[in-house]
């Protein structure tokens, strides 16, 4: 498995994907994989999350703490 990405690289990749409606694959620090389209990246200390909509399910939104993300890949 590739090395953990830096916080800056994670935020940059998620921000790019959100701004360009690109799907991402996120691997968390526990090894869980999540696929979805980022709708927002909140780096404020009280939130510190990315919000994703899974492919094919516009009614669901998933929040993932930025500290729990190990890898982000553009799909």
N, C-alpha and C positions, 0 to 999 in steps of 0.2 A: 504494500500500500504506500502511496506517495506520502511525503512528509506533510505535517499540518501546515496549512496556509497561514500567513500573517493576518492579523485583524484587518489591516489596511487592504490587503488583496481580497479578502472576503467581502468587505464592504464595497470595494470597487467592482467586483464581478457581479454582485447582487444589484448594485445601482445601475450598471450597464444593462443587465437583463431586464430590470424593471422598466427602464427608459426605452427599451427596444422590443418589448413584448416577447422576450426569449424565454424558453423553458430552461430550468436548471435542474441539476442533480446535486443534492446536498447529502454529504455523509457526516453524521454527527460523531461526537467523541465516543459514543457508545456503539458505533458501527451501524446505526440505523440509516437507511437510505430513504430520502424523500424526494419526489419529483413534483415540480409545479412551476407556476408562473409568478414571480415576485410582483406584488402589488405595491409594497412600500418597504423601505428600510429605515427603521427608527433607531438612530444612534444616541438618542438622548439617554442619559444615565438612568432615568426612571422607567424606560421601556427596554431599550437594547435588544430589539427583535426585528426579524424579517417576517413579513406576512406573505404567504403563498396561496394560490388557488390551484388545486390539483387539476391535471388535464381532464377535460370532460365533465367537470363538476363545478360550475360557476356558483353554486349555492354554499359551498364549503370554503372556509379560509383557515389555514394552518399558521400558527405563530411558532417560531423557533427562536430561542435565545441565541444571540450572536456568539456568546462564549461557548455554546454547545456545538458549534459548527467546526468541523475539521477540514473539510474540502468542499469547494463549490466548482461545478463543471457546467459550462454552457452546453446545451443540447442542440 
